[in-house]
Amino acid sequence: MKKSENFTGLGMPVFMAFGWAGEETAQKYALSQLELFAEVLHAKLPQTFRDELPYYGLSEEDQSAYFAAAEGIESDAFIVFNVRPSSFEVQLALIDKDAISKGLKQIMKGPVNLQRLLALLEPDWTLRVQQIHVNEETGDQGHYQDVYNESLTAFNEDKAVEVFEKTAYLNSDEKWVTPIYLSQRLPAEQAAAMKQDIVPVFVERLTLLTPVVKMLRGQSARRAVRAAVKAKTDRKQAPKKSTVEAPPTQKVSSSVEFSYITELKPLHIRKGFINMEAEHWPFFAANARTEARPVEVVSESMRDKDCSVWRLQPDNIARLVLSPRAQRWLEQNFGSGDSIMITATKISDQDIQIVLDIAE
C-alpha cells in the first residue's frame, strides 16, 4: 500500500497529543502522522516548488515537519509545519544572515513586487520581520524589536518600501540580523475536519507561495511576479477553451486578469504604445461610454501610474499608451522584433495594474 493511501488526515488526537505532558506514545503517533503528511504533501506539490525546497522531513527536537532549500535547514529558506492543541501553523522562514542579505538584494530591486506577491495570498497570513541584536564578542543573539508584525491586510506598497528599506539597512550592520517570517494558522478543529483534503488545500496554498520563496532566495522578481499571476489564475478559474493561433501572438484571459504576448514594432517603441485586441477592451471598460482607463504599469525596475489604456475606433482595439517615463523604459529594454508580455490584473474595482515583461 502506498504511503499516500495510509494518510487519512491530521485528526484531533494528533493535535491534542502535544497538550499531554508525559504522553510519549501519543506524541510519537502524532509526529508519525505529521511526518507522513509532509511526505505526501511534498510529493504532490509542483516540480517548481520542489526545486526550491527539495528537502523534507521531521524535526523531533522541534516537534515539527519541514520543507527546506538546503540540508542545513536554517541556512536557507525553509517551511515548518507546527501542530499544537489549538492550531495548525505553516511558516515560511529566512533566518540566516547571509541568506537574508541575498534575499534582500533581490527584494530591494523593487519592494513593491514582493508586496504584489503577498497580496495574492489569503489576508490571514502574517508577515513578521524581527530585529535581532548580535553580541559582537560572543555572537549571542537577543530579540530587540519587530520591524513589522501584522497581517497582510495592512501591508500596502508604501509599507513594503518602508519596511524593507529599514530591514536592508539593519541587516547590513554586523550587530543586527533581521529574520523574516510569513505564517498562517488554522484552528485545530478546522484542520482536523479537512481529513485527507488537507493535502490538496495546502498544495494550492504552497503553490501560490512558490514565487515568494523564489524572491526570498534571491531569484528574479520578474519571474516571480509572472509565476504568481499564473498561480492566481489557475486557482481562481479553470482554463477556458482557447483557439490555437500562430505565433508571435498568444493570450490567456479571465475576468480577474489576462496575459497577452505580442511582437514589438519600431513604431510601438518610438511612440510608446502597445496594441492588444478588441476582446481585451471589456476588461478595461468601466461602462459602455468609457474611452480610456488609467492604469499602473509595473516592471522589475519601473513603476508608473501615468499610463492608460485607450479604446481605438472603429474596432474597439485596446491600446496601452505609455507615459514618457515608461516609453523610455520600453526603449531601453526592448528592440524591434522583441516579444513582450502584458499581464493585466484587477487590483480592485477601480484599479488595474499591468506588468510588462520579456516574453520567453
C-alpha positions as CSV (number, residue, x, y, z in Angstrom):
1,M,0.0,0.0,0.0
2,K,1.3,3.4,-0.9
3,K,2.1,5.8,1.9
4,S,-0.4,8.3,0.5
5,E,-3.1,5.7,1.0
6,N,-2.1,5.4,4.6
7,F,-2.6,9.1,5.2
8,T,-6.2,9.8,6.4
9,G,-5.7,13.3,7.7
10,L,-4.5,15.1,10.9
11,G,-7.2,14.1,13.3
12,M,-7.8,15.8,16.7
13,P,-5.6,13.1,18.5
14,V,-2.6,14.5,16.6
15,F,-3.3,18.0,17.9
16,M,-4.2,17.0,21.4
17,A,-1.1,14.8,21.8
18,F,1.1,18.0,22.2
19,G,-1.0,19.1,25.2
20,W,-0.5,15.9,27.2
21,A,2.6,16.1,29.3
22,G,4.4,12.7,29.5
23,E,2.2,11.0,26.9
24,E,5.2,9.8,24.9
25,T,3.2,7.2,22.9
26,A,0.6,9.8,21.9
27,Q,3.3,12.2,20.8
28,K,5.1,9.5,18.8
29,Y,1.9,8.8,16.9
30,A,1.2,12.4,16.3
31,L,4.8,13.0,15.0
32,S,4.5,10.0,12.7
33,Q,1.3,11.4,11.2
34,L,2.8,14.8,10.8
35,E,5.8,13.3,9.0
36,L,3.5,11.3,6.7
37,F,1.6,14.5,6.0
38,A,4.8,16.3,5.0
39,E,5.9,13.4,2.8
40,V,2.6,13.1,1.0
41,L,2.2,16.8,0.5
42,H,5.7,17.3,-0.8
43,A,5.2,14.5,-3.4
44,K,2.0,16.2,-4.7
45,L,3.5,19.7,-5.0
46,P,4.5,21.0,-8.4
47,Q,8.1,20.4,-9.5
48,T,8.7,24.2,-9.4
49,F,8.1,24.1,-5.7
50,R,10.1,21.0,-5.0
51,D,13.0,22.5,-7.0
52,E,13.1,25.4,-4.5
53,L,12.6,23.3,-1.3
54,P,13.8,19.7,-2.2
55,Y,14.4,18.5,1.4
56,Y,11.7,17.4,3.7
57,G,11.4,15.5,7.0
58,L,10.6,15.6,10.7
59,S,12.4,17.5,13.4
60,E,11.7,15.6,16.6
61,E,13.6,18.2,18.6
62,D,11.2,21.0,17.4
63,Q,8.3,18.6,17.1
64,S,7.6,19.9,13.6
65,A,7.8,18.8,10.0
66,Y,9.7,20.9,7.4
67,F,10.5,21.6,3.8
68,A,13.9,23.1,3.2
69,A,16.1,24.5,0.5
70,A,19.3,23.0,2.0
71,E,20.3,20.1,4.1
72,G,21.3,22.6,6.7
73,I,17.7,23.6,7.2
74,E,18.2,27.0,8.7
75,S,21.0,28.0,6.2
76,D,18.4,29.0,3.5
77,A,14.7,29.4,3.2
78,F,12.5,26.7,4.9
79,I,8.9,26.0,5.8
80,V,7.8,24.4,9.0
81,F,4.5,22.8,10.0
82,N,3.7,23.2,13.6
83,V,0.9,21.2,15.2
84,R,-0.4,22.3,18.6
85,P,-3.5,21.6,20.7
86,S,-5.3,24.6,19.4
87,S,-3.8,25.3,16.0
88,F,-2.1,24.1,12.8
89,E,0.6,26.6,11.6
90,V,2.6,26.8,8.3
91,Q,5.5,29.2,8.5
92,L,8.0,30.2,5.8
93,A,11.2,31.4,7.4
94,L,14.5,33.0,6.4
95,I,16.8,33.4,9.4
96,D,20.4,33.1,8.3
97,K,22.1,36.5,7.9
98,D,23.8,35.7,4.6
99,A,20.7,34.2,3.1
100,I,18.7,37.2,4.3
101,S,21.2,39.5,2.6
102,K,20.9,37.6,-0.6
103,G,17.1,37.8,-0.5
104,L,17.1,41.5,0.4
105,K,19.4,42.3,-2.5
106,Q,16.7,41.0,-4.8
107,I,13.8,42.5,-2.9
108,M,15.3,46.0,-2.9
109,K,15.2,46.0,-6.7
110,G,11.5,46.6,-6.2
111,P,9.9,46.0,-2.8
112,V,6.5,46.6,-4.5
113,N,7.0,43.4,-6.4
114,L,7.1,41.4,-3.2
115,Q,4.1,43.3,-1.9
116,R,2.2,42.2,-5.1
117,L,3.1,38.6,-4.5
118,L,2.0,38.8,-0.9
119,A,-1.3,40.5,-1.9
120,L,-2.2,37.3,-3.8
121,L,-2.2,35.2,-0.6
122,E,-5.1,34.9,1.8
123,P,-5.3,38.0,4.1
124,D,-4.9,36.0,7.2
125,W,-1.2,35.4,6.5
126,T,1.0,37.3,8.9
127,L,4.4,38.9,8.0
128,R,6.9,39.3,10.8
129,V,10.3,40.9,10.4
130,Q,12.4,40.8,13.5
131,Q,15.3,43.0,14.6
132,I,17.8,40.7,16.5
133,H,20.8,42.1,18.3
134,V,24.1,40.1,17.8
135,N,26.7,40.4,20.6
136,E,29.8,41.2,18.6
137,E,32.1,39.5,21.2
138,T,30.1,36.3,22.0
139,G,27.9,36.0,18.9
140,D,24.8,35.6,21.2
141,Q,21.6,36.8,19.8
142,G,18.7,38.5,21.5
143,H,15.3,39.9,20.3
144,Y,15.3,43.7,20.2
145,Q,12.1,44.6,18.5
146,D,9.9,43.8,15.5
147,V,10.4,45.9,12.3
148,Y,7.0,44.6,11.3
149,N,4.5,42.1,12.7
150,E,1.0,42.3,11.2
151,S,-1.4,40.6,8.9
152,L,-1.0,41.2,5.2
153,T,-4.2,43.3,5.1
154,A,-2.1,46.2,6.4
155,F,0.9,45.6,4.2
156,N,0.5,48.0,1.3
157,E,3.0,49.2,-1.2
158,D,4.2,52.2,0.8
159,K,4.6,50.0,3.9
160,A,6.6,47.4,1.8
161,V,9.1,50.1,0.8
162,E,9.4,51.4,4.3
163,V,9.8,48.0,6.0
164,F,12.3,46.6,3.6
165,E,14.4,49.7,3.3
166,K,14.8,49.6,7.1
167,T,15.4,45.8,7.1
168,A,18.1,46.0,4.4
169,Y,19.8,48.8,6.3
170,L,19.8,46.9,9.6
171,N,20.9,43.6,8.2
172,S,23.9,45.2,6.6
173,D,25.2,46.1,10.1
174,E,27.2,43.3,11.8
175,K,25.4,43.9,15.1
176,W,21.9,43.2,13.7
177,V,20.2,40.3,11.9
178,T,16.6,40.6,10.5
179,P,14.8,37.2,10.3
180,I,11.8,37.2,8.0
181,Y,8.7,35.0,8.7
182,L,5.5,34.5,6.8
183,S,2.9,32.4,8.6
184,Q,-0.7,31.2,8.5
185,R,-2.6,29.5,11.3
186,L,-5.7,27.4,11.2
187,P,-7.8,26.3,14.2
188,A,-7.0,22.7,15.1
189,E,-10.7,21.7,14.6
190,Q,-10.7,23.2,11.1
191,A,-7.5,21.4,10.1
192,A,-8.7,18.1,11.6
193,A,-12.1,18.4,9.8
194,M,-10.4,18.6,6.4
195,K,-9.2,15.0,6.8
196,Q,-7.4,13.9,3.6
197,D,-8.4,17.1,1.9
198,I,-5.8,19.0,3.9
199,V,-3.3,17.8,1.3
200,P,-4.9,19.4,-1.8
201,V,-5.7,22.5,0.2
202,F,-2.0,23.0,1.1
203,V,-0.9,22.0,-2.4
204,E,-2.9,25.0,-3.6
205,R,-1.6,27.4,-0.9
206,L,2.0,26.5,-1.2
207,T,1.9,26.6,-5.0
208,L,0.8,30.2,-4.6
209,L,3.6,30.8,-2.1
210,T,6.3,29.5,-4.5
211,P,7.2,32.9,-6.1
212,V,7.6,34.4,-2.6
213,V,10.1,31.6,-1.8
214,K,11.9,32.4,-5.1
215,M,12.2,36.0,-4.3
216,L,13.3,35.4,-0.7
217,R,16.0,33.1,-2.1
218,G,17.3,36.0,-4.3
219,Q,15.8,35.0,-7.6
220,S,14.4,37.3,-10.3
221,A,11.4,39.4,-9.3
222,R,10.3,39.3,-13.0
223,R,9.9,35.5,-13.0
224,A,8.3,35.6,-9.5
225,V,5.6,38.1,-10.4
226,R,4.7,36.2,-13.6
227,A,4.6,32.9,-11.7
228,A,2.3,34.5,-9.0
229,V,-0.1,35.8,-11.6
230,K,-0.2,32.3,-13.3
231,A,-0.8,30.6,-9.9
232,K,-3.6,33.0,-9.1
233,T,-5.3,32.5,-12.4
234,D,-5.1,28.7,-12.0
235,R,-6.5,28.9,-8.5
236,K,-9.4,31.2,-9.4
237,Q,-10.6,29.7,-12.6
238,A,-10.3,26.5,-14.6
239,P,-8.7,27.0,-18.0
240,K,-11.1,28.0,-20.8
241,K,-11.2,26.6,-24.3
242,S,-8.9,28.6,-26.4
243,T,-8.2,29.0,-30.1
244,V,-4.8,27.9,-31.3
245,E,-3.1,30.8,-33.1
246,A,0.1,31.1,-35.0
247,P,3.0,33.0,-33.2
248,P,4.0,35.6,-32.3
249,T,0.8,36.5,-30.6
250,Q,-0.6,34.4,-27.6
251,K,-3.2,35.2,-25.0
252,V,-4.7,33.7,-21.9
253,S,-7.7,35.6,-20.4
254,S,-10.0,35.6,-17.4
255,S,-12.3,38.1,-15.6
256,V,-9.6,38.8,-13.0
257,E,-6.5,39.1,-15.2
258,F,-5.2,38.2,-18.5
259,S,-1.8,37.7,-20.1
260,Y,-1.0,38.7,-23.7
261,I,2.2,38.3,-25.7
262,T,2.9,40.3,-28.8
263,E,5.8,41.4,-31.0
264,L,7.0,45.0,-30.8
265,K,7.4,47.1,-34.0
266,P,9.7,50.1,-34.3
267,L,6.7,52.5,-34.2
268,H,5.5,50.9,-30.9
269,I,8.8,51.6,-29.2
270,R,9.3,55.0,-30.7
271,K,5.8,56.3,-29.8
272,G,5.4,54.3,-26.6
273,F,2.2,52.2,-27.1
274,I,1.3,48.5,-27.4
275,N,-1.8,47.3,-29.1
276,M,-3.9,44.5,-27.7
277,E,-7.1,43.1,-29.2
278,A,-10.8,44.1,-29.3
279,E,-11.6,41.2,-26.9
280,H,-9.4,42.8,-24.2
281,W,-11.3,46.2,-24.2
282,P,-14.2,45.0,-22.0
283,F,-11.6,44.1,-19.3
284,F,-10.7,47.9,-19.0
285,A,-14.1,49.5,-19.8
286,A,-15.9,50.8,-16.7
287,N,-19.1,51.2,-18.7
288,A,-20.2,51.4,-22.3
289,R,-19.1,55.1,-22.7
290,T,-15.6,54.5,-21.5
291,E,-12.9,55.7,-24.0
292,A,-9.8,55.5,-21.8
293,R,-8.8,53.9,-18.5
294,P,-5.9,54.9,-16.2
295,V,-3.6,52.0,-15.3
296,E,-0.5,51.5,-13.3
297,V,2.4,50.0,-15.2
298,V,5.0,47.9,-13.4
299,S,8.2,46.2,-14.4
300,E,11.2,44.9,-12.4
301,S,12.8,48.3,-12.4
302,M,10.0,50.7,-13.1
303,R,6.6,51.7,-11.7
304,D,4.4,54.3,-13.3
305,K,0.9,55.5,-12.6
306,D,0.6,57.9,-15.5
307,C,-0.2,55.3,-18.2
308,S,-3.6,54.5,-19.7
309,V,-5.5,52.1,-22.0
310,W,-7.4,53.6,-24.9
311,R,-10.3,52.3,-27.0
312,L,-9.4,52.6,-30.7
313,Q,-12.4,53.1,-33.0
314,P,-14.0,51.6,-35.0
315,D,-12.8,48.1,-34.0
316,N,-12.6,48.7,-30.2
317,I,-9.0,47.6,-30.0
318,A,-7.4,48.1,-26.6
319,R,-4.2,50.2,-26.8
320,L,-1.8,50.6,-23.8
321,V,-0.4,54.2,-24.0
322,L,2.8,54.7,-22.0
323,S,3.8,57.8,-20.2
324,P,7.1,59.4,-21.4
325,R,8.9,57.7,-18.5
326,A,7.5,54.3,-19.3
327,Q,8.3,54.9,-23.0
328,R,11.9,55.5,-22.2
329,W,12.0,52.3,-20.2
330,L,10.5,50.4,-23.2
331,E,13.1,51.9,-25.5
332,Q,16.0,50.9,-23.2
333,N,14.9,47.4,-22.6
334,F,13.3,46.2,-25.9
335,G,14.2,46.3,-29.6
336,S,12.2,45.8,-32.8
337,G,11.0,42.2,-33.1
338,D,11.2,41.5,-29.4
339,S,8.2,39.8,-27.8
340,I,6.7,41.5,-24.7
341,M,4.2,40.0,-22.2
342,I,1.4,42.1,-20.8
343,T,-0.2,40.8,-17.6
344,A,-3.2,42.9,-16.6
345,T,-4.7,42.4,-13.1
346,K,-7.7,44.0,-11.5
347,I,-6.4,45.0,-8.1
348,S,-9.8,46.4,-7.2
349,D,-13.0,47.7,-9.0
350,Q,-11.1,51.0,-9.6
351,D,-7.5,50.0,-10.0
352,I,-5.8,48.0,-12.8
353,Q,-2.2,47.1,-12.8
354,I,-0.2,46.0,-15.8
355,V,3.1,44.1,-15.5
356,L,5.4,44.4,-18.6
357,D,7.9,41.6,-19.0
358,I,10.2,39.9,-21.5
359,A,8.3,37.0,-23.1
360,E,10.3,33.8,-23.0
